[in-house]
Amino acid sequence: MTVSEYIFYFLHSKNCDTVYMVSGSSAMWLTDALCRNKDMTAVCCHHEQAAAMAADGYGRVNEAPGACLVTIGPGATNAITGVAQAYLDSSPMFVISGQANSRLLNYEIKTGIRQHGTQSLNLEPIVSPITKYFVAVMKPEDIRFHMEKAYSEAMSGRKGPVWIDVPVDIQNRQIPEEMAGYSAEKCTYDKVDYDQIVRLIKEAKKPLILAGYGVRSGNAVDELQELCEKIHTPVVLSRGGIDVLASDSEWYIGRPGAYGDRASHFAIQQCDLLLILGSRLSVSTIGYYPQRLAEKAVKVMVDIDPKELRKEDVPVDYKIHMDVKEFIGSLAVNLQDEEIDSHDEWVKYCREMKEKYPNVKAEYQKEIPLNEYWVTKKLSDLVGRDANIIVDTGSVCNIVSQSWNLKAGQRYLISGGLSCMGFWATAMGAKQEGKQLIAITGDGSAQMNIQEFATLSYNKIPLKLFIYNNDGYMLIRHNQHNYMNDRFLGVGPDSGLQTPDFCRVAAAYGIKAVKITEEQDLDSKITEVLNAEEPVVCEIMVQEFAPIIPRIASKVMPDGALKAAEFDDLFPFLENADKV
């Protein structure tokens, strides 16, 4: 067995059955080994960024890492955006890259010269900061150790991408029958005073849970539901954790953040106990004044990444380094004989605020051109429970995340950390048997990976791609309106940012296309798209400059600095007593 053959044998043994790739000469033996492996499926993409994003999507929805195969130099560097995205969003992924001859690579590393071969590039200083493990394989007998260590790093703790760089002269070398393996050190977690945590829960009058993607990544979704029912506690969800609780759950209140909702912000600022489970408390979730987060509350934070617990800008009373699933399970054991107050008035208040301040207003239905919030509501109503929904970056991410009513069984994927445009390509790897595959993007983001229409067509990936066409970059258009006195550049056709007819582009790739311009057509045409068995591009013409509200608004100070509003005072600003 060769090094290349072993790599794909190993990946298949770990339940990874698909590799997203772009071929190249310096990955020739790797490509051939994949071609000959009957247990693996190769999906040939048209750009390495998209291949990495597809691998990211695979890793998010499966109990296995995604896999991406690229070649030397520009092939590897093109993949970096997708890898950085997976790193920031804690998605397990293997990147396998072809590299220059090991002698040339060693020479470049030893001498420090920029380059000696053609296309050769020492990747370690470039990709190590965005991977959990990087190695250039210089000896065939080391491949087992590196693959086992990489897998352990990708799938344990806070998950993430790993990178195996294989020089072309190593790829086809035979491996020995006996090779050294890797044994991971057992992770040690904090010792938790559960009696203290139980006491805090029993004493709380207004408890609240803030749950993030760590609940999903840690397979603790069911445990979270059981905890809510036991301690009668409402829940707010970070964007990354949107799909850990259905929107119609009796415990669900909302999604806080810079583009969040009023009910969740009111709940956070009025609670007296905040359990932070698997959320890294990023600015996009808690606003621009973290020291003022839940000022009335005792805060307990549980996270698998100890570095997140060391942050000093958010005052947290109890920091617990632990797997969220293990924490909730142990807490449940300690709570099983305890009587917990029902918190009826507190839960009632949270629900009333949720009903009083909806993000999707009835009047949006009548707006011409179509309002994106209303379009999202209709789409959300029609998409089935068994669906993987991928939402791209930009105004579409803010609007959809604010207004999507998530059903039990749905998965919801965003580029939370990097927020990279073209994220819709992640959907190519998020395909699962028996599930609808939906992606929502804007006209700007759609073009970032528009070449992958060919990949959808050839592989018959049944993606339903909804493109909200607002003729440019609406989020940046808002920024230039708010802060640059309407000096617009790079946001629309007037400065060269052109939007094609996506239906005609789709047709050129052999993909069915549907266009929607009228509100009365939303139900029928969306249903038509969803019922199709093949990939479909659905272009929806929406407003060029629709308000994105509510939001944490900022204003320019005399010295040029931006000053954000308070966390609970979302724009449009309230004058009534609901404001905390």
C-alpha positions as CSV (number, residue, x, y, z in Angstrom):
1,M,0.0,0.0,0.0
2,T,1.3,3.5,-0.9
3,V,1.1,6.6,1.2
4,S,-1.6,8.0,-1.0
5,E,-3.6,4.8,-0.8
6,Y,-3.3,4.7,3.0
7,I,-4.6,8.2,3.4
8,F,-7.9,7.4,1.7
9,Y,-8.1,4.0,3.3
10,F,-7.8,5.8,6.7
11,L,-10.4,8.4,5.9
12,H,-12.9,5.8,4.9
13,S,-12.2,3.8,8.1
14,K,-13.3,7.0,10.0
15,N,-16.7,7.1,8.1
16,C,-15.6,9.8,5.6
17,D,-16.8,8.6,2.2
18,T,-16.5,11.7,0.0
19,V,-13.6,13.9,-1.0
20,Y,-14.1,17.4,-2.5
21,M,-11.2,18.2,-4.8
22,V,-9.5,20.2,-7.6
23,S,-6.9,18.1,-9.4
24,G,-3.3,19.2,-10.0
25,S,0.0,17.7,-11.2
26,S,1.7,17.8,-7.7
27,A,-1.2,15.8,-6.3
28,M,-1.1,13.3,-9.1
29,W,-0.5,10.1,-7.0
30,L,-3.1,11.3,-4.4
31,T,-5.6,11.8,-7.2
32,D,-4.9,8.4,-8.7
33,A,-5.3,6.7,-5.3
34,L,-8.6,8.4,-4.8
35,C,-9.7,7.4,-8.4
36,R,-8.9,3.7,-7.6
37,N,-10.6,3.7,-4.2
38,K,-14.0,2.2,-4.8
39,D,-15.2,3.1,-1.3
40,M,-14.7,6.8,-1.8
41,T,-16.6,9.3,-3.9
42,A,-14.7,12.2,-5.5
43,V,-16.6,15.4,-6.2
44,C,-14.6,17.5,-8.6
45,C,-15.1,21.2,-7.8
46,H,-14.0,24.2,-9.9
47,H,-12.3,26.2,-7.2
48,E,-10.3,25.1,-4.1
49,Q,-12.2,27.6,-1.9
50,A,-15.5,25.9,-2.8
51,A,-13.9,22.4,-2.3
52,A,-12.8,23.4,1.2
53,M,-16.2,24.9,2.0
54,A,-18.0,21.7,0.8
55,A,-15.7,19.7,3.1
56,D,-16.7,22.0,5.9
57,G,-20.4,21.4,5.2
58,Y,-19.8,17.6,5.2
59,G,-18.0,17.8,8.6
60,R,-20.8,19.9,10.1
61,V,-23.7,17.5,9.3
62,N,-22.0,14.2,9.6
63,E,-20.3,12.3,12.5
64,A,-17.1,12.4,10.5
65,P,-14.6,15.0,9.2
66,G,-15.0,16.4,5.7
67,A,-12.1,15.9,3.3
68,C,-10.6,18.2,0.7
69,L,-7.9,17.4,-1.8
70,V,-5.9,20.2,-3.5
71,T,-2.6,20.6,-5.2
72,I,0.6,22.6,-4.6
73,G,1.0,26.4,-4.3
74,P,-2.1,28.3,-5.6
75,G,-4.2,25.2,-5.1
76,A,-3.4,25.2,-1.4
77,T,-3.6,29.0,-1.0
78,N,-7.0,29.1,-2.8
79,A,-8.4,26.7,-0.1
80,I,-7.3,28.9,2.8
81,T,-10.5,30.9,3.1
82,G,-12.6,27.7,3.4
83,V,-10.2,26.3,5.9
84,A,-10.1,29.5,8.0
85,Q,-13.9,29.4,8.0
86,A,-13.9,25.8,9.4
87,Y,-11.3,26.7,12.0
88,L,-13.3,29.7,13.4
89,D,-16.6,27.7,13.3
90,S,-15.2,24.5,14.9
91,S,-15.8,22.2,11.9
92,P,-13.8,19.0,11.5
93,M,-12.0,18.8,8.2
94,F,-9.0,17.0,6.6
95,V,-7.1,19.0,3.9
96,I,-4.8,16.8,1.9
97,S,-2.4,18.8,-0.4
98,G,0.2,17.8,-2.9
99,Q,3.5,19.5,-2.5
100,A,6.9,19.9,-4.2
101,N,9.6,17.3,-4.1
102,S,10.6,16.7,-0.4
103,R,14.2,17.6,-1.2
104,L,13.2,21.0,-2.7
105,L,10.8,21.7,0.2
106,N,13.5,20.8,2.8
107,Y,16.0,23.0,1.0
108,E,13.6,26.0,1.0
109,I,12.8,25.5,4.7
110,K,16.5,25.1,5.6
111,T,17.8,28.1,3.6
112,G,14.8,30.4,4.1
113,I,14.8,31.3,0.4
114,R,11.5,32.3,-1.0
115,Q,11.3,29.5,-3.6
116,H,13.5,27.0,-5.3
117,G,11.1,24.8,-7.2
118,T,8.0,25.7,-9.4
119,Q,4.9,26.5,-7.4
120,S,6.5,25.2,-4.2
121,L,5.6,27.0,-1.1
122,N,6.2,26.2,2.6
123,L,2.7,26.0,3.9
124,E,3.4,25.5,7.6
125,P,3.7,29.2,8.7
126,I,0.7,30.1,6.5
127,V,-1.8,27.5,7.6
128,S,-0.7,26.5,11.1
129,P,-2.6,29.4,12.6
130,I,-5.9,28.2,11.0
131,T,-5.5,24.5,11.7
132,K,-5.4,22.3,14.8
133,Y,-2.6,20.2,13.2
134,F,-0.3,20.7,10.2
135,V,2.4,18.4,9.0
136,A,4.4,17.9,5.9
137,V,5.0,14.1,5.6
138,M,8.6,13.5,4.8
139,K,8.8,9.7,5.6
140,P,6.4,7.1,4.4
141,E,6.6,5.2,7.7
142,D,5.2,8.2,9.5
143,I,1.9,8.4,7.7
144,R,-0.1,6.3,10.2
145,F,1.0,8.4,13.1
146,H,0.2,11.7,11.3
147,M,-3.2,10.5,10.2
148,E,-4.2,9.2,13.6
149,K,-3.0,12.4,15.3
150,A,-4.7,14.6,12.8
151,Y,-8.0,12.7,13.2
152,S,-7.8,13.0,17.0
153,E,-7.2,16.7,16.8
154,A,-10.0,17.3,14.3
155,M,-12.6,15.4,16.2
156,S,-11.7,16.1,19.9
157,G,-12.1,19.1,22.1
158,R,-13.1,22.1,20.1
159,K,-13.2,20.5,16.6
160,G,-11.5,22.0,13.6
161,P,-9.5,21.4,10.4
162,V,-6.2,19.6,10.1
163,W,-3.8,19.7,7.1
164,I,-1.6,16.9,5.7
165,D,0.9,18.1,3.1
166,V,2.4,15.3,1.0
167,P,5.4,15.9,-1.3
168,V,5.0,14.4,-4.7
169,D,7.9,12.0,-4.3
170,I,6.4,10.7,-1.0
171,Q,2.9,10.1,-2.4
172,N,3.6,6.9,-4.3
173,R,6.1,5.4,-1.8
174,Q,5.2,2.0,-0.2
175,I,4.5,2.0,3.5
176,P,5.9,-0.7,5.8
177,E,3.6,-3.3,7.3
178,E,4.3,-2.1,10.8
179,M,4.1,1.6,11.6
180,A,3.9,3.6,14.9
181,G,0.5,4.9,15.9
182,Y,-0.7,7.8,17.9
183,S,-2.2,7.7,21.4
184,A,-3.9,10.9,22.5
185,E,-3.6,12.1,26.0
186,K,-6.8,12.0,28.0
187,C,-8.4,15.4,28.4
188,T,-8.9,16.6,31.9
189,Y,-11.7,18.9,32.7
190,D,-12.4,21.2,35.7
191,K,-13.8,19.7,38.9
192,V,-17.2,21.3,39.3
193,D,-19.0,22.2,42.5
194,Y,-22.4,21.0,41.4
195,D,-23.9,21.8,44.8
196,Q,-23.1,25.4,44.2
197,I,-24.5,25.3,40.6
198,V,-27.7,23.7,42.0
199,R,-28.0,26.3,44.7
200,L,-27.7,29.1,42.1
201,I,-30.4,27.5,40.0
202,K,-32.8,27.0,43.0
203,E,-32.3,30.6,44.2
204,A,-32.8,32.2,40.8
205,K,-36.0,34.0,40.0
206,K,-35.2,34.9,36.4
207,P,-32.8,32.2,35.1
208,L,-31.8,32.2,31.4
209,I,-29.7,29.9,29.2
210,L,-27.6,31.3,26.4
211,A,-26.7,28.3,24.1
212,G,-24.3,28.3,21.2
213,Y,-22.9,26.0,18.6
214,G,-20.9,24.1,21.3
215,V,-24.2,22.4,22.2
216,R,-24.6,21.1,18.7
217,S,-20.9,20.2,18.2
218,G,-21.0,18.4,21.6
219,N,-24.1,16.4,20.7
220,A,-25.9,17.9,23.6
221,V,-29.1,19.0,21.9
222,D,-31.4,16.5,23.7
223,E,-29.7,17.2,27.0
224,L,-30.4,20.9,26.6
225,Q,-34.1,20.3,26.0
226,E,-34.3,18.1,29.1
227,L,-32.4,20.7,31.2
228,C,-34.9,23.4,30.2
229,E,-37.8,21.2,31.2
230,K,-36.2,20.4,34.5
231,I,-35.3,23.9,35.6
232,H,-38.1,25.7,33.7
233,T,-35.7,28.1,32.0
234,P,-36.1,30.1,28.8
235,V,-33.4,29.9,26.2
236,V,-31.7,32.4,23.8
237,L,-29.5,31.1,21.0
238,S,-26.4,32.5,19.3
239,R,-26.5,32.4,15.5
240,G,-24.2,29.4,15.4
241,G,-26.5,27.6,17.8
242,I,-29.8,28.5,16.1
243,D,-30.7,24.9,15.3
244,V,-30.3,23.5,18.8
245,L,-33.9,24.4,19.7
246,A,-37.0,24.7,17.5
247,S,-38.5,28.2,17.2
248,D,-41.9,26.8,18.4
249,S,-40.4,25.4,21.6
250,E,-42.0,26.7,24.7
251,W,-38.5,27.7,26.0
252,Y,-37.2,29.5,23.0
253,I,-37.2,33.3,23.3
254,G,-34.9,34.6,20.5
255,R,-31.5,35.2,19.0
256,P,-29.4,38.0,20.5
257,G,-26.7,39.9,18.7
258,A,-25.8,43.0,16.7
259,Y,-28.7,42.0,14.4
260,G,-30.9,40.2,16.9
261,D,-34.3,40.7,18.5
262,R,-35.6,42.7,21.3
263,A,-37.0,39.9,23.4
264,S,-33.7,38.0,23.8
265,H,-31.9,41.3,24.6
266,F,-34.5,42.2,27.3
267,A,-34.2,38.7,28.7
268,I,-30.4,38.8,29.0
269,Q,-30.4,42.2,30.6
270,Q,-33.1,41.3,33.2
271,C,-32.1,37.7,34.1
272,D,-30.5,37.0,37.5
273,L,-28.8,33.8,36.4
274,L,-27.2,33.3,33.0
275,L,-26.0,29.8,32.1
276,I,-23.7,30.2,29.0
277,L,-23.4,26.8,27.3
278,G,-21.1,26.3,24.4
279,S,-21.1,30.0,23.3
280,R,-17.9,31.9,22.9
281,L,-19.6,35.3,23.7
282,S,-18.4,37.0,20.5
283,V,-19.3,40.6,19.8
284,S,-21.8,39.5,17.2
285,T,-23.7,37.8,20.0
286,I,-23.3,40.0,23.0
287,G,-22.7,43.4,21.5
288,Y,-19.9,46.0,21.9
289,Y,-19.9,46.4,25.7
290,P,-19.3,42.9,27.0
291,Q,-18.6,44.1,30.5
292,R,-22.3,45.2,30.7
293,L,-23.7,41.8,29.6
294,A,-26.4,40.6,32.0
295,E,-25.2,43.0,34.7
296,K,-27.9,41.8,37.1
297,A,-27.0,38.1,36.8
298,V,-24.7,35.6,38.2
299,K,-23.0,34.2,35.1
300,V,-21.9,30.6,34.7
301,M,-19.9,29.8,31.5
302,V,-19.2,26.2,30.3
303,D,-16.9,25.7,27.3
304,I,-14.7,23.0,25.9
305,D,-12.1,25.6,24.8
306,P,-10.2,26.8,27.9
307,K,-8.9,29.8,25.9
308,E,-12.5,31.2,25.6
309,L,-12.7,31.1,29.4
310,R,-9.6,33.2,29.8
311,K,-11.1,36.2,28.1
312,E,-11.0,39.1,30.5
313,D,-13.4,41.5,28.8
314,V,-16.6,39.6,29.8
315,P,-17.0,39.3,33.6
316,V,-18.1,35.7,34.3
317,D,-18.5,34.5,37.9
318,Y,-18.0,30.7,37.3
319,K,-15.8,29.5,34.4
320,I,-16.0,25.8,33.7
321,H,-13.8,24.0,31.3
322,M,-15.8,21.0,30.3
323,D,-17.6,19.2,27.5
324,V,-21.2,20.7,27.5
325,K,-22.8,17.3,27.2
326,E,-20.9,16.0,30.2
327,F,-21.7,19.1,32.2
328,I,-25.4,19.0,31.5
329,G,-25.5,15.2,32.2
330,S,-23.8,15.6,35.5
331,L,-25.9,18.6,36.4
332,A,-29.1,16.6,35.7
333,V,-28.0,13.9,38.1
334,N,-27.5,16.5,40.8
335,L,-30.9,18.0,40.1
336,Q,-33.0,14.9,39.9
337,D,-34.2,15.0,43.5
338,E,-34.5,18.8,43.6
339,E,-37.7,20.9,43.4
340,I,-37.3,23.8,41.1
341,D,-39.6,26.8,40.9
342,S,-41.6,27.0,37.7
343,H,-40.7,30.7,37.1
344,D,-44.1,31.3,35.6
345,E,-44.1,35.1,35.7
346,W,-40.6,35.2,34.2
347,V,-41.3,32.8,31.4
348,K,-44.6,34.7,30.7
349,Y,-42.7,38.0,30.5
350,C,-40.2,36.6,28.0
351,R,-42.9,35.2,25.8
352,E,-44.9,38.4,25.9
353,M,-41.8,40.4,24.7
354,K,-41.3,37.8,21.9
355,E,-44.9,38.3,20.7
356,K,-44.8,42.1,21.2
357,Y,-41.7,42.7,19.1
358,P,-41.7,40.3,16.1
359,N,-38.9,40.9,13.6
360,V,-41.2,40.2,10.6
361,K,-44.0,42.8,10.5
362,A,-47.3,42.2,8.7
363,E,-46.9,45.4,6.7
364,Y,-43.8,43.9,5.0
365,Q,-46.2,41.7,2.9
366,K,-47.4,44.8,1.0
367,E,-44.0,46.3,0.1
368,I,-42.9,46.6,-3.5
369,P,-40.4,45.3,-4.5
370,L,-40.4,42.3,-2.3
371,N,-39.3,42.7,1.3
372,E,-36.6,40.1,2.3
373,Y,-38.0,39.6,5.7
374,W,-41.4,38.6,4.2
375,V,-39.8,36.4,1.6
376,T,-37.9,34.6,4.3
377,K,-41.0,34.1,6.3
378,K,-42.8,32.5,3.3
379,L,-39.8,30.3,2.6
380,S,-39.4,29.3,6.2
381,D,-43.1,28.3,6.3
382,L,-42.7,26.1,3.2
383,V,-39.4,24.3,3.9
384,G,-40.0,20.9,5.5
385,R,-38.7,19.7,8.9
386,D,-36.0,17.4,7.4
387,A,-33.9,20.0,5.8
388,N,-30.3,21.3,5.9
389,I,-30.4,25.1,5.4
390,I,-27.2,27.0,4.5
391,V,-27.3,30.8,4.8
392,D,-24.7,32.9,3.1
393,T,-23.0,36.1,4.4
394,G,-24.0,39.7,4.1
395,S,-27.5,41.3,4.6
396,V,-29.0,37.9,3.7
397,C,-27.4,36.3,6.8
398,N,-28.7,39.1,9.1
399,I,-32.2,39.1,7.7
400,V,-32.6,35.3,7.5
401,S,-31.1,34.7,10.9
402,Q,-33.5,37.2,12.4
403,S,-36.6,35.9,10.7
404,W,-36.3,32.1,10.0
405,N,-38.6,30.0,12.1
406,L,-36.6,26.9,12.7
407,K,-38.5,23.6,12.8
408,A,-37.5,20.5,14.8
409,G,-35.2,18.4,12.5
410,Q,-33.8,21.3,10.5
411,R,-30.1,22.1,10.5
412,Y,-29.0,25.7,10.0
413,L,-25.4,26.5,8.9
414,I,-23.7,29.9,8.6
415,S,-20.2,31.2,8.3
416,G,-20.3,32.7,11.8
417,G,-16.6,33.4,12.5
418,L,-15.2,34.4,9.1
419,S,-18.5,35.5,7.5
420,C,-17.1,34.8,4.1
421,M,-19.2,35.4,1.0
422,G,-19.8,32.5,-1.3
423,F,-20.6,30.3,1.7
424,W,-23.5,28.8,-0.2
425,A,-21.0,26.4,-1.7
426,T,-20.8,24.7,1.7
427,A,-24.2,23.2,0.7
428,M,-22.4,20.8,-1.7
429,G,-21.0,18.9,1.2
430,A,-24.1,19.2,3.5
431,K,-26.2,16.9,1.3
432,Q,-27.8,14.1,3.3
433,E,-30.1,11.3,2.2
434,G,-33.7,12.0,2.9
435,K,-33.2,15.7,3.6
436,Q,-34.1,18.8,1.6
437,L,-31.0,20.8,0.8
438,I,-31.6,24.6,0.8
439,A,-29.1,27.5,0.4
440,I,-30.0,31.2,0.7
441,T,-27.6,33.7,-0.7
442,G,-27.5,37.2,-2.1
443,D,-26.6,38.3,-5.6
444,G,-23.2,39.4,-4.5
445,S,-22.3,36.2,-2.5
446,A,-23.8,34.0,-5.2
447,Q,-21.1,35.2,-7.7
448,M,-18.3,34.4,-5.3
449,N,-18.6,30.7,-6.2
450,I,-20.9,30.8,-9.3
451,Q,-18.5,28.4,-11.1
452,E,-19.9,25.6,-8.8
453,F,-23.1,25.7,-10.8
454,A,-21.2,23.2,-12.9
455,T,-20.5,21.0,-9.9
456,L,-24.2,21.0,-9.0
457,S,-25.2,20.1,-12.5
458,Y,-22.7,17.3,-13.2
459,N,-23.2,15.7,-9.8
460,K,-26.9,16.2,-9.7
461,I,-26.7,17.7,-6.2
462,P,-30.3,18.5,-5.4
463,L,-29.6,21.9,-4.0
464,K,-32.4,24.5,-4.1
465,L,-30.4,27.8,-4.3
466,F,-32.5,30.9,-3.4
467,I,-30.8,34.1,-4.5
468,Y,-32.1,37.3,-3.0
469,N,-31.2,39.9,-5.7
470,N,-31.0,43.4,-4.4
471,D,-28.7,44.5,-7.2
472,G,-25.5,44.8,-5.2
473,Y,-24.0,44.7,-1.7
474,M,-26.9,45.9,0.5
475,L,-25.1,45.6,3.8
476,I,-22.2,47.8,2.6
477,R,-24.7,50.1,0.9
478,H,-26.2,50.6,4.4
479,N,-22.8,51.4,5.9
480,Q,-22.0,53.9,3.2
481,H,-25.4,55.5,3.6
482,N,-25.1,55.7,7.4
483,Y,-21.5,56.8,7.8
484,M,-20.2,58.1,4.4
485,N,-23.0,60.5,3.5
486,D,-24.2,58.4,0.6
487,R,-20.8,58.2,-1.1
488,F,-21.4,54.8,-2.7
489,L,-18.5,52.8,-4.2
490,G,-18.3,49.1,-5.0
491,V,-21.9,48.4,-4.0
492,G,-23.8,48.5,-7.2
493,P,-23.9,48.9,-11.0
494,D,-23.1,52.6,-10.8
495,S,-19.5,51.7,-9.9
496,G,-19.1,48.6,-11.9
497,L,-20.6,45.9,-9.6
498,Q,-22.7,44.1,-12.0
499,T,-25.4,41.5,-11.3
500,P,-26.1,39.0,-14.1
501,D,-29.4,37.3,-14.9
502,F,-29.0,34.3,-12.7
503,C,-31.6,32.3,-14.4
504,R,-29.8,32.6,-17.7
505,V,-26.5,31.7,-16.0
506,A,-28.1,28.7,-14.4
507,A,-29.5,27.6,-17.8
508,A,-26.1,27.8,-19.3
509,Y,-25.0,25.2,-16.8
510,G,-28.0,23.1,-17.5
511,I,-29.8,23.9,-14.2
512,K,-33.5,24.6,-13.9
513,A,-34.2,28.2,-13.0
514,V,-37.2,30.1,-11.5
515,K,-37.6,33.9,-11.1
516,I,-39.9,35.5,-8.6
517,T,-40.9,39.2,-8.7
518,E,-44.4,39.3,-7.3
519,E,-45.7,38.5,-3.8
520,Q,-48.6,36.5,-5.1
521,D,-46.2,34.1,-6.7
522,L,-44.2,33.3,-3.6
523,D,-46.1,30.3,-2.4
524,S,-46.6,28.6,-5.8
525,K,-43.1,29.2,-7.2
526,I,-41.3,28.3,-3.9
527,T,-43.3,25.1,-3.7
528,E,-42.4,24.4,-7.3
529,V,-38.7,24.8,-6.5
530,L,-38.9,22.7,-3.4
531,N,-40.7,19.9,-5.1
532,A,-38.1,19.5,-7.9
533,E,-35.8,16.5,-7.7
534,E,-33.0,18.2,-9.5
535,P,-30.9,21.3,-8.5
536,V,-32.8,24.6,-9.0
537,V,-31.7,28.2,-8.9
538,C,-34.5,30.5,-7.7
539,E,-33.8,34.2,-8.2
540,I,-36.0,36.5,-6.1
541,M,-36.0,40.2,-6.9
542,V,-36.1,42.2,-3.6
543,Q,-35.6,45.8,-2.4
544,E,-32.3,47.4,-3.1
545,F,-32.2,49.4,0.1
546,A,-34.5,47.7,2.7
547,P,-33.9,48.5,6.4
548,I,-32.3,45.7,8.5
549,I,-33.9,46.1,11.8
550,P,-33.7,45.7,14.8
551,R,-30.0,46.2,15.2
552,I,-27.4,47.6,17.5
553,A,-26.8,51.0,15.8
554,S,-23.6,53.0,16.0
555,K,-22.9,56.7,15.4
556,V,-19.7,58.5,14.5
557,M,-18.3,60.6,17.3
558,P,-16.5,64.0,16.8
559,D,-13.1,62.3,17.0
560,G,-14.1,59.8,14.2
561,A,-14.6,56.8,16.5
562,L,-17.8,54.7,16.3
563,K,-19.9,54.4,19.4
564,A,-22.5,51.6,19.6
565,A,-25.8,51.7,21.3
566,E,-26.5,49.8,24.5
567,F,-27.2,46.0,24.2
568,D,-30.9,46.4,25.1
569,D,-31.5,49.5,23.1
570,L,-31.8,48.3,19.6
571,F,-32.6,50.6,16.6
572,P,-35.3,51.9,16.1
573,F,-34.9,53.1,19.6
574,L,-37.7,52.6,22.1
575,E,-39.2,55.2,24.4
576,N,-41.4,52.9,26.4
577,A,-41.0,51.1,29.7
578,D,-39.9,47.8,28.1
579,K,-36.4,49.2,27.7
580,V,-34.3,47.9,30.5
